[in-house]
Amino acid sequence: MERDGTTRADTVVIGGGIAGAATAYYLAKGGQKVVLVEKGTIAGEQSSRNWGFVRQQGRDPREVPLMAACNRMWQGLEAELGADLEWRQGGNLAVARDAAQVARYEAWLEVARQHQIGSRVIAGRAVNDLVPGLQGSFAGALHTPGDGQAEPAKVAPAFAAAAERLGAEVRAGCAVLRIETAGGRVERVATERGAIACDHAVVAAGAWSSRLLRPLSIDLPQLWIRASVGRTAPVAAIGDGALAMWAPGLGVRQRRDGTLNIADGATDFDLSFDALRHGRAFLPLWRDNRDSVAVRLGPGLGATLAETIGGTERAFTVHRTLDPAPNPARVASALGALARMLPGLGNVSVTRSWAGYIDITPDFIPVLGAVDAVRGLAVATGLSGHGFGMGPVVGRVSAETILKGQASLDIAPFRLSRFHDGSTNAPANVV
Ligand SMILES: Cc1cc2nc3c(=O)[nH]c(=O)nc-3n(C[C@H](O)[C@H](O)[C@H](O)COP(=O)(O)OP(=O)(O)OC[C@H]3O[C@@H](n4cnc5c(N)ncnc54)[C@H](O)[C@@H]3O)c2cc1C
């Protein structure tokens, strides 16, 4: 500790979700003195609230090299972290809405082939044959036997605990208020428990990343959408008990204890001031997905406007853990779809439901790597609703850029500057 009470670290990682916890782990493994700062609890926001799919299939081709590497990481992650993550490599199945979607899956197989992912498209009754008891008539599905699942609530805490064992300091319940710079580079990270002087800061703050960067005049186009999930009582094993299926109107994953995570696959967009700020950039994404996103007018608009006027620092301490209300109609709709598609499960009850705010970017891919405007500053964010599966590799490449000056995989497509130099492309995911 320095004389004015400031502590010192090589790198401060902001945000204890899977992106931040994994980054802190790989930095500590690389020998750095790291402080991981989390305003609430480790994995309190998206990283514990997600469905738990670990999916290579259907991703934007720009993500696939990272996700293929990440799939290999998952296979050794429990041993690496010394923790039970409920990892199971039971495959992922995405059932198509119609023939046009099957055609998009077929086209995507070329991406799978380039990266030896082993995906395949199956048609008609073969979809029902794959999932014992599945009812309905389907045009086809994308199936990747090498994809898997894990228990979200266990993974980021396992990364954080492993980082601590390597000497990292984990400060939970401690908000970062701002990043301070001097001479164009990161100087300190100010937290509500004092400042941390550092050479590098990594913004891995999930839904809050844009707000943390704004006072530095760094624009990250980012919005939040609310996704609702239900958890059922245990049911009989569906096939091998590791089903991870995304079908029209139903996302379902069977957990190790036999319970199911279910969702209807649609989301709610609670109107915020950020929608006015970033709205234009999101129009193409909105046009492609408007059938599955419902716009809601609520208190969020006034609250985010007040923040914009009064500054964001207070918001970090007021919202320790974002815990939005689930939409009961979405959970009921998912339960109805489950009863129709898997009637053999009998009368299934929902024991709890929750929601999470997903942070999304206009092109639906992450934002990774150094920020040009401020030396020593990097981002690992914008995981756009599919970042749980990708979290380990996001942590690894983020750490590599600091430890070695460059990542071992190409992260150029994820640079922040793409939003400002006109090089953003439309989303290219098919799932
Ligand atoms: C319902 C739902 C279902 C999903 N399903 C899947 C799925 O099946 N598979 C998949 O791959 N992905 C899925 N996702 C997406 C996935 O959960 C996210 O992409 C991923 O968890 C994002 O991780 P993160 O670390 O970037 O953000 P988060 O987990 O949100 O972590 C960010 C952390 O930063 C902290 N923070 C923010 N500001 C500050 C500050 N100023 N000071 C200190 N700390 C701060 C927050 O408190 C938070 O804990 C789903 C998401 C949801 C909500």
The ligand as a Tripos MOL2 file, in Angstrom:
@<TRIPOS>MOLECULE
LIG
   53    58     1     0     0
SMALL
NO_CHARGES

@<TRIPOS>ATOM
      1 C1        -31.1580  -15.5840  -19.2470 C.3       1 LIG1
      2 C2        -29.8360  -15.6930  -19.9350 C.ar      1 LIG1
      3 C3        -29.5360  -16.8370  -20.6710 C.ar      1 LIG1
      4 C4        -28.2880  -16.9670  -21.2780 C.ar      1 LIG1
      5 N1        -27.9420  -18.1670  -21.8290 N.ar      1 LIG1
      6 C5        -26.6660  -18.3730  -22.2530 C.ar      1 LIG1
      7 C6        -26.2340  -19.6640  -22.6490 C.ar      1 LIG1
      8 O1        -26.9670  -20.6510  -22.5590 O.2       1 LIG1
      9 N2        -24.9680  -19.8070  -23.1150 N.ar      1 LIG1
     10 C7        -24.1140  -18.7440  -23.2050 C.ar      1 LIG1
     11 O2        -23.0000  -18.9330  -23.6880 O.2       1 LIG1
     12 N3        -24.4830  -17.5240  -22.7620 N.ar      1 LIG1
     13 C8        -25.7180  -17.3080  -22.2780 C.ar      1 LIG1
     14 N4        -26.1000  -16.0920  -21.8060 N.ar      1 LIG1
     15 C9        -25.1500  -14.9760  -21.8880 C.3       1 LIG1
     16 C10       -24.0870  -15.0390  -20.8100 C.3       1 LIG1
     17 O3        -24.6800  -15.2160  -19.5500 O.3       1 LIG1
     18 C11       -23.2930  -13.7290  -20.8290 C.3       1 LIG1
     19 O4        -22.8510  -13.4510  -22.1590 O.3       1 LIG1
     20 C12       -22.0790  -13.7800  -19.9470 C.3       1 LIG1
     21 O5        -22.3890  -14.3360  -18.6850 O.3       1 LIG1
     22 C13       -21.5350  -12.3650  -19.7650 C.3       1 LIG1
     23 O6        -20.4750  -12.4160  -18.8450 O.3       1 LIG1
     24 P1        -19.7880  -11.0870  -18.3980 P.3       1 LIG1
     25 O7        -18.7170  -11.4690  -17.4340 O.co2     1 LIG1
     26 O8        -19.4190  -10.2750  -19.5730 O.co2     1 LIG1
     27 O9        -20.9320  -10.2400  -17.6670 O.3       1 LIG1
     28 P2        -21.6390  -10.4320  -16.2210 P.3       1 LIG1
     29 O10       -21.7880  -11.8420  -15.8470 O.co2     1 LIG1
     30 O11       -22.8780   -9.6180  -16.2630 O.co2     1 LIG1
     31 O12       -20.5840   -9.7980  -15.2240 O.3       1 LIG1
     32 C14       -20.3020   -8.4200  -15.1900 C.3       1 LIG1
     33 C15       -20.0310   -8.0940  -13.7370 C.3       1 LIG1
     34 O13       -19.4990   -6.7830  -13.6520 O.3       1 LIG1
     35 C16       -19.9250   -6.2270  -12.4280 C.3       1 LIG1
     36 N5        -19.7830   -4.7720  -12.5130 N.ar      1 LIG1
     37 C17       -20.3970   -3.9270  -13.3610 C.ar      1 LIG1
     38 N6        -20.0350   -2.6570  -13.1170 N.ar      1 LIG1
     39 C18       -19.1600   -2.6910  -12.0920 C.ar      1 LIG1
     40 C19       -18.4670   -1.6850  -11.3860 C.ar      1 LIG1
     41 N7        -18.5880   -0.3950  -11.6850 N.pl3     1 LIG1
     42 N8        -17.6570   -2.0700  -10.3740 N.ar      1 LIG1
     43 C20       -17.5110   -3.3930  -10.0610 C.ar      1 LIG1
     44 N9        -18.1760   -4.3830  -10.6940 N.ar      1 LIG1
     45 C21       -18.9820   -4.0330  -11.6960 C.ar      1 LIG1
     46 C22       -21.3880   -6.6790  -12.3490 C.3       1 LIG1
     47 O14       -21.8780   -6.5870  -11.0400 O.3       1 LIG1
     48 C23       -21.3010   -8.0890  -12.8880 C.3       1 LIG1
     49 O15       -21.1770   -9.0490  -11.8680 O.3       1 LIG1
     50 C24       -27.3510  -15.9010  -21.2110 C.ar      1 LIG1
     51 C25       -27.6600  -14.7500  -20.4850 C.ar      1 LIG1
     52 C26       -28.8760  -14.6500  -19.8250 C.ar      1 LIG1
     53 C27       -29.1660  -13.4300  -19.0010 C.3       1 LIG1
@<TRIPOS>BOND
     1     1     2 1
     2     2     3 ar
     3     2    52 ar
     4     3     4 ar
     5     4     5 ar
     6     4    50 ar
     7     5     6 ar
     8     6     7 ar
     9     6    13 1
    10     7     8 2
    11     7     9 ar
    12     9    10 ar
    13    10    11 2
    14    10    12 ar
    15    12    13 ar
    16    13    14 ar
    17    14    15 1
    18    14    50 ar
    19    15    16 1
    20    16    17 1
    21    16    18 1
    22    18    19 1
    23    18    20 1
    24    20    21 1
    25    20    22 1
    26    22    23 1
    27    23    24 1
    28    24    25 2
    29    24    26 1
    30    24    27 1
    31    27    28 1
    32    28    29 2
    33    28    30 1
    34    28    31 1
    35    31    32 1
    36    32    33 1
    37    33    34 1
    38    33    48 1
    39    34    35 1
    40    35    36 1
    41    35    46 1
    42    36    37 ar
    43    36    45 ar
    44    37    38 ar
    45    38    39 ar
    46    39    40 ar
    47    39    45 ar
    48    40    41 1
    49    40    42 ar
    50    42    43 ar
    51    43    44 ar
    52    44    45 ar
    53    46    47 1
    54    46    48 1
    55    48    49 1
    56    50    51 ar
    57    51    52 ar
    58    52    53 1
@<TRIPOS>SUBSTRUCTURE
     1 LIG1         1 GROUP 0 **** ****
